[in-house]
Amino acid sequence: MKAIQRVLMGVAYAMGAVPTDAHWVGRLQRLRGEFRRTRADWWAVGFAAGVCVAFGGLCVGLMIGTARDPEPLFAPAWFALPAVALFGLAGWFVRKLDIQYQFEDGEVRAVRRGVVLWREDLAGLTRVTATQGRGGMIFMTLRWPDRTRRMELYRSVQAAVERTSEESLDSSLTKPK
């Protein structure tokens, strides 16, 4: 049975799974603070948005050049569709830049510019999983018996959860028996 678990874990890691153990539920419920994207993550997302804008602009330029050509090889719409998709993707990246997560009193809130986008009570949370996408973004899935919430796992949140783990381990080792 252990061999099968090891094989399954290896496959999961290869597919982008990030290790989260059963203790993550309790650690998240006890977590307090405001967590923002780290500066390195902010620049990475900003760079990705910039690349999308640059390639979208290239598509617009190709669309204009194709439209001016007396005998176009392609219809200009073939360049308009990727341009719209790339500008939309850049907008999605920019919208994600200023989201912060607030953990307090067993509740998590996603906040952008002072407006609460969503809030979830962490009581009754049954499982936490994390998956890393191809672009390097890590998404955390919070599961309750009746619902699921997916959020981006910032490095600052991950570090705080792991620090909470180390602190609880240290306190259990130093407690007098």
C-alpha positions as CSV (number, residue, x, y, z in Angstrom):
1,M,0.0,0.0,0.0
2,K,2.9,2.4,0.8
3,A,4.5,1.7,-2.6
4,I,1.2,2.7,-4.3
5,Q,1.0,5.9,-2.3
6,R,4.5,6.8,-3.2
7,V,3.8,6.2,-6.9
8,L,0.7,8.3,-6.7
9,M,2.5,11.1,-4.9
10,G,5.2,11.1,-7.5
11,V,2.7,11.4,-10.3
12,A,0.9,14.2,-8.4
13,Y,4.1,16.1,-7.9
14,A,4.9,15.7,-11.6
15,M,1.5,17.1,-12.5
16,G,2.1,20.2,-10.3
17,A,0.8,19.2,-6.9
18,V,2.3,21.2,-4.0
19,P,2.6,19.2,-0.8
20,T,0.0,20.1,1.8
21,D,-0.6,17.9,4.8
22,A,-3.7,17.4,7.0
23,H,-2.3,20.1,9.4
24,W,-2.9,22.8,6.8
25,V,-6.6,23.0,7.8
26,G,-5.8,23.9,11.4
27,R,-2.9,26.2,10.5
28,L,-5.1,28.2,8.1
29,Q,-7.9,28.4,10.7
30,R,-5.4,29.9,13.2
31,L,-3.6,32.1,10.7
32,R,-3.9,35.9,11.3
33,G,-2.7,38.7,9.1
34,E,-2.8,40.5,5.8
35,F,-1.0,38.8,2.9
36,R,0.0,40.4,-0.4
37,R,1.8,39.2,-3.4
38,T,5.6,39.3,-2.8
39,R,7.5,41.9,-4.9
40,A,9.1,39.1,-7.0
41,D,5.6,37.7,-7.7
42,W,4.3,41.2,-8.5
43,W,7.0,41.7,-11.1
44,A,6.5,38.3,-12.6
45,V,2.8,38.9,-13.1
46,G,3.5,42.4,-14.4
47,F,6.1,41.0,-16.8
48,A,3.6,38.4,-18.1
49,A,1.0,41.2,-18.6
50,G,3.6,43.2,-20.5
51,V,4.4,40.3,-22.7
52,C,0.7,39.8,-23.5
53,V,0.4,43.5,-24.4
54,A,3.5,43.4,-26.6
55,F,2.2,40.4,-28.6
56,G,-1.3,41.9,-28.7
57,G,0.2,45.0,-30.2
58,L,2.1,42.9,-32.7
59,C,-1.1,41.3,-33.7
60,V,-2.8,44.7,-34.1
61,G,0.1,45.8,-36.3
62,L,-0.1,42.7,-38.4
63,M,-3.9,43.3,-38.7
64,I,-3.4,46.9,-39.9
65,G,-0.6,45.8,-42.3
66,T,-2.8,43.0,-43.7
67,A,-5.8,45.4,-44.1
68,R,-3.6,47.8,-46.1
69,D,-2.3,45.1,-48.4
70,P,-4.0,45.2,-51.8
71,E,-3.8,41.4,-52.0
72,P,-3.8,40.1,-48.4
73,L,-2.7,36.6,-47.8
74,F,-4.8,36.4,-44.6
75,A,-8.0,38.1,-43.6
76,P,-7.3,40.9,-41.0
77,A,-9.6,39.1,-38.5
78,W,-7.1,36.3,-38.1
79,F,-4.9,38.8,-36.3
80,A,-7.8,40.6,-34.5
81,L,-8.9,37.5,-32.6
82,P,-5.5,36.8,-30.9
83,A,-5.0,40.5,-30.2
84,V,-8.3,40.6,-28.3
85,A,-7.4,37.4,-26.4
86,L,-3.9,38.7,-25.5
87,F,-5.2,42.1,-24.3
88,G,-7.9,40.2,-22.3
89,L,-5.3,38.0,-20.7
90,A,-3.2,41.0,-19.8
91,G,-6.2,42.6,-18.2
92,W,-6.8,39.5,-16.2
93,F,-3.2,39.5,-15.0
94,V,-3.5,43.2,-14.0
95,R,-6.7,42.6,-12.1
96,K,-5.0,39.9,-10.0
97,L,-2.1,42.2,-9.0
98,D,-3.6,44.1,-6.1
99,I,-5.7,41.3,-4.5
100,Q,-4.7,40.7,-0.8
101,Y,-5.9,38.0,1.5
102,Q,-6.9,38.8,5.1
103,F,-7.0,35.9,7.6
104,E,-8.6,36.8,10.9
105,D,-10.8,35.0,13.5
106,G,-11.1,31.8,11.4
107,E,-12.1,33.7,8.3
108,V,-10.4,34.5,5.0
109,R,-11.3,37.6,2.9
110,A,-10.1,38.5,-0.6
111,V,-9.8,42.3,-0.8
112,R,-9.0,44.6,-3.7
113,R,-8.7,48.4,-3.1
114,G,-10.6,48.1,0.1
115,V,-13.6,46.2,-1.4
116,V,-14.2,42.7,-0.1
117,L,-14.5,40.5,-3.2
118,W,-15.4,37.4,-1.2
119,R,-15.2,36.0,2.3
120,E,-15.2,32.5,3.6
121,D,-15.5,31.1,7.2
122,L,-12.8,28.5,7.7
123,A,-14.9,26.6,10.3
124,G,-15.8,23.2,8.9
125,L,-12.9,23.3,6.4
126,T,-12.2,19.6,5.6
127,R,-9.3,19.7,3.2
128,V,-6.7,21.9,1.5
129,T,-4.9,21.1,-1.7
130,A,-2.5,23.2,-3.8
131,T,-1.6,22.9,-7.4
132,Q,1.1,24.7,-9.4
133,G,0.1,25.7,-12.9
134,R,2.4,25.8,-15.9
135,G,3.1,29.5,-15.5
136,G,4.3,29.0,-11.9
137,M,1.2,30.3,-10.2
138,I,0.1,28.1,-7.3
139,F,-3.6,27.8,-6.6
140,M,-4.9,26.6,-3.3
141,T,-8.3,24.8,-3.1
142,L,-10.2,25.0,0.2
143,R,-12.8,22.3,0.5
144,W,-15.8,22.2,2.8
145,P,-18.4,19.4,2.8
146,D,-20.8,21.6,0.8
147,R,-18.6,24.0,-1.2
148,T,-15.1,24.7,-2.6
149,R,-13.1,27.9,-2.9
150,R,-10.1,28.3,-5.1
151,M,-7.6,31.1,-4.4
152,E,-4.0,31.9,-5.5
153,L,-1.5,30.7,-2.9
154,Y,0.9,33.6,-2.4
155,R,4.4,32.8,-1.2
156,S,3.7,35.0,1.8
157,V,0.7,32.9,2.8
158,Q,2.6,29.6,2.2
159,A,5.6,30.9,4.3
160,A,3.2,32.0,7.1
161,V,1.5,28.6,7.2
162,E,4.9,26.8,7.3
163,R,6.1,29.2,9.9
164,T,3.0,28.4,12.0
165,S,3.9,24.8,11.6
166,E,7.4,25.3,12.9
167,E,6.2,27.5,15.8
168,S,3.7,24.8,16.9
169,L,6.4,22.2,16.6
170,D,8.9,24.3,18.7
171,S,6.2,25.0,21.4
172,S,5.4,21.3,21.6
173,L,9.0,20.5,22.1
174,T,9.7,23.1,24.7
175,K,6.5,22.5,26.8
176,P,7.3,21.0,30.2
177,K,5.8,17.5,30.6
